[in-house]
Amino acid sequence: MEVQLKKGILDALILAVLREGDSYGYKIVQDVSRIMYVSESTLYPILRRLESAGFLRTYQMEYHGRMRKYYGVTPRGLGKLNSFVEEWKDLMKVYDFILYGRV
């Protein structure tokens, strides 16, 4: 899959996973990987980028005596996800045309 397209899809998948509730890195990897494989080494730079853009917020909580970093989607992140969905609808029209030859 083309890198830029995959990047956009991974952003949307992460935002969609976190729309369901706050989570932590390892769990996000598991949830996203049910749809598209992603490694932890790929995930964490994406999480940092999404946080820097204001799409995610972070906080830490103790879990079994250790601090765990949690991620949650912001209202701006939900807006980004909604924009992705609208763009995807247009892309699906192109997909249908390429695949079936109809608009």
C-alpha positions as CSV (number, residue, x, y, z in Angstrom):
1,M,0.0,0.0,0.0
2,E,1.3,3.5,-0.9
3,V,2.9,5.1,2.2
4,Q,0.9,8.3,2.3
5,L,-2.4,6.5,1.9
6,K,-1.4,4.0,4.7
7,K,-0.4,6.9,6.9
8,G,-3.8,8.5,6.5
9,I,-5.6,5.3,7.1
10,L,-3.6,4.5,10.2
11,D,-4.4,8.0,11.6
12,A,-8.1,7.4,11.0
13,L,-7.9,3.9,12.6
14,I,-6.2,5.2,15.7
15,L,-8.7,8.0,16.1
16,A,-11.6,5.6,15.5
17,V,-10.2,3.1,18.2
18,L,-9.8,6.0,20.7
19,R,-13.3,7.3,19.8
20,E,-14.5,4.2,21.6
21,G,-12.6,5.1,24.8
22,D,-9.2,6.0,26.1
23,S,-6.5,3.4,25.7
24,Y,-2.7,2.8,26.0
25,G,-0.1,2.0,23.4
26,Y,0.0,-1.8,23.5
27,K,-3.8,-2.1,23.5
28,I,-4.1,0.4,20.6
29,V,-1.6,-1.8,18.6
30,Q,-3.8,-4.9,19.3
31,D,-7.0,-3.1,18.3
32,V,-5.7,-1.5,15.1
33,S,-3.9,-4.7,14.1
34,R,-7.3,-6.5,13.9
35,I,-7.9,-4.3,10.8
36,M,-4.4,-3.4,9.6
37,Y,-1.0,-4.6,10.9
38,V,0.9,-1.9,12.8
39,S,4.0,-2.4,15.0
40,E,4.7,-0.5,18.2
41,S,7.6,1.1,16.6
42,T,5.3,2.5,13.9
43,L,2.5,3.4,16.3
44,Y,4.3,5.6,18.8
45,P,5.6,8.2,16.3
46,I,2.0,8.4,14.9
47,L,0.6,8.9,18.4
48,R,3.1,11.7,19.1
49,R,2.3,13.4,15.8
50,L,-1.5,13.2,16.5
51,E,-0.9,14.6,20.0
52,S,1.2,17.4,18.6
53,A,-1.5,18.3,16.1
54,G,-4.1,18.5,19.0
55,F,-6.0,15.4,17.9
56,L,-5.1,13.4,21.0
57,R,-4.6,14.2,24.7
58,T,-2.5,12.1,27.1
59,Y,-2.4,11.4,30.8
60,Q,-0.8,8.8,33.0
61,M,-2.3,6.4,35.5
62,E,-0.8,3.8,37.7
63,Y,-1.4,0.2,36.7
64,H,0.1,-2.6,38.8
65,G,2.6,-0.3,40.4
66,R,3.8,1.3,37.2
67,M,2.7,4.4,35.4
68,R,0.9,3.8,32.1
69,K,0.4,6.5,29.5
70,Y,-3.2,6.7,28.1
71,Y,-4.4,8.4,25.0
72,G,-7.8,9.9,24.3
73,V,-9.2,11.6,21.3
74,T,-10.0,15.4,21.5
75,P,-12.9,17.2,19.9
76,R,-10.4,18.3,17.2
77,G,-9.5,14.7,16.7
78,L,-13.1,13.7,16.2
79,G,-13.4,16.5,13.6
80,K,-10.4,15.1,11.8
81,L,-11.9,11.6,11.9
82,N,-15.2,13.0,10.5
83,S,-13.3,14.8,7.7
84,F,-11.6,11.5,6.9
85,V,-14.9,9.7,6.6
86,E,-16.2,12.4,4.2
87,E,-13.1,12.1,2.1
88,W,-13.4,8.3,2.1
89,K,-16.9,8.5,0.7
90,D,-15.5,10.4,-2.3
91,L,-12.7,7.8,-2.6
92,M,-15.2,5.0,-2.6
93,K,-16.9,6.5,-5.6
94,V,-13.5,6.4,-7.4
95,Y,-13.0,2.8,-6.2
96,D,-16.4,1.8,-7.5
97,F,-15.7,3.4,-10.9
98,I,-12.3,1.7,-11.2
99,L,-13.7,-1.7,-10.1
100,Y,-17.1,-1.7,-11.8
101,G,-16.9,1.0,-14.4
102,R,-19.9,3.0,-13.1
103,V,-20.3,6.2,-11.2
